[in-house]
Amino acid sequence: MAKKVSVLFVCLGNICRSPTAHGVFRKMVKDEGLDKLIEIDSAGTAAYHVGNPPDKRSTQVAFTRGIHMSDLRARQVDFGDFYQYDYILAMDVSNYHNLLEMAPDEYREKVQLFLDYSREFDEKEVPDPYYGGPQGFDHVFDLVESASKGLLEHVRRHYL
């Protein structure tokens, strides 16, 4: 059996972008029958929303696209995450730098920008849709879906 691979998606508050990535990637992994081989979680660099479900707008966009994420709850990144996860994927440069500051030196290479796995978009950051209109949540979903496909291909090539 292949080594279990672990992925942590990270944004600021863990209620919009990272739970969307968590939900999308979880469904892709399950649809491929790989859910016993890939562990998935999400977290925020800030503790603003710990214990809360994802933003209703994120949940609604995901639901219209066949993704259920109402079971997810926000949590803050902790020191143990750097030991536990193989991939720590930041949604934007600000959170990327925050994660690098927190990471023990020997685990800094695990921290990456999530959109580096997208082949369809030139953007490097998943924009925070929290203060924008509904179209922002659709765009986040499109970006996340693209990067999730690339990430799953990468994990298959290197681990499975």
N, C-alpha and C positions, 0 to 999 in steps of 0.2 A: 504494500500500500504506500502511496506517495505521502510525503510529509504534509501535515496540515499547514495551510498558509493562512496568515491572519492579516486583516486589513482594517485600519481605523481611519474614518473620514472625519476631518476637523474643520469647523468654521468658528465664528466668534461665540454665538449663543447656543448653538446646537438645536435650533428650532426651525430653520429654513433649509439652508444649503446642505449641511452634512446629513441630516436625516433623509433628505431627498436622495442623496447619493447612497446612503445606507439601504433605503427601500428599493431603489432601482437595481443596485448591484445584487442585493439579496435575491430579488426575483430572477435576474439573469442567471445567477449561480444555481438557484433551485431548478429553473427550467432546463438547465444543462445537466442536472443530476449530480452536481458537485457540492451540495450543501453539507455533506459530511467531511469534505476536504478543505473547505474555505470558511474561516470564522470571520464575521463581519460585525463592526460596531461603529458608533459615531460619538463624537464629543465636541465640546466647545472649549476655547481657551479661556473664556470668561464664565463666571458662575451666575450670570444674570437669570437664567431660566431653569436651573437645576430642578429636576423632578417634573417639569411640565411636558405635555405632549407637543409634537410639532405644530407650527403655526397652521391655523385652519386653511389658509390660502394654499400653503404647500400641500397639505393633506388632500385638499379638493382637486388640485391639478393632478396630483399623483393618482388619485382615485379614478379620474376621468380617463387615465391612461393605463388602468388595470393594476396599479401598484397600491398596496395597502400598507400604511405605516402608522396607523393609530395606536399600535402597541408600543411604539418607541417613546422613550422618555429622555429628556435632556440630562446630560451629566457633564462635568468638567474634566478635562484631561488631567491625569495625575502621573506622577513620576513612574509608577509601575507600567504604564502604557508603553514606555520606551523599551522595556524589556519584553513585554508580551507580544507586541505587534511587529510583523515583518515589514508592513507598509503603513506609514503614517502620512496621510495625504491631505494637504492643506488646500482649502478652497481659494485662498488669495495670498498675496505676497506678505501682507501684514501678519496673518496667522502663521505663515511659513516662518517668518523671522521670530515670532513669539515662540514657536515650537523649537526652533534651533537654539534659542536662549535657554530653554528648559532642559533640552536633551543632554544626557551624559555624552561626552566626546565620542565614546565608542559606538553610539547609536545614532549619531547625527545623520549618517547616510540613509537611514530609514525615512527621513523627512523629505517629502517631495511635493511639488505642486501637482494636484490632481489632473488639471487640464493638459499636462504634458503627455497624457495618454490619449488625448483626442486627436483623431486624424481629420476630422471634418471642420474644425474651427481653428482660427488663428489666435483667438483670445487665450490669454495665459491665466486669467483669473475668472472664477465664477462670481459674478457681481451679487452683492447682497440685495435681495428684492424687498426687504422688510418695509422700507419707506416708500417704495414705488407702487405702481399700479399692477393690476393682475397680469399684464403681458410680461412683466419681469419674472414672474413665477414660471410661466411657460418657457421663457428663454433659459432660465436656470435648468429646468427639466431637460431641455434639448442638449445643453452643454454636458450635463451630468450623464445623460444616456450615451452620448458619443464617447466620453472619457471612460465610462464603465465598460463599453465594448472593447476599447483598446486595452484597458487594464486586464480584463478577462483573457484576452488573447495573450498578453504578456505573461500572466500567471500560468496559463496552459503551457506555453513554450518553455518556461523556466522551471516549473515545479511538477506539473502533472503528466 
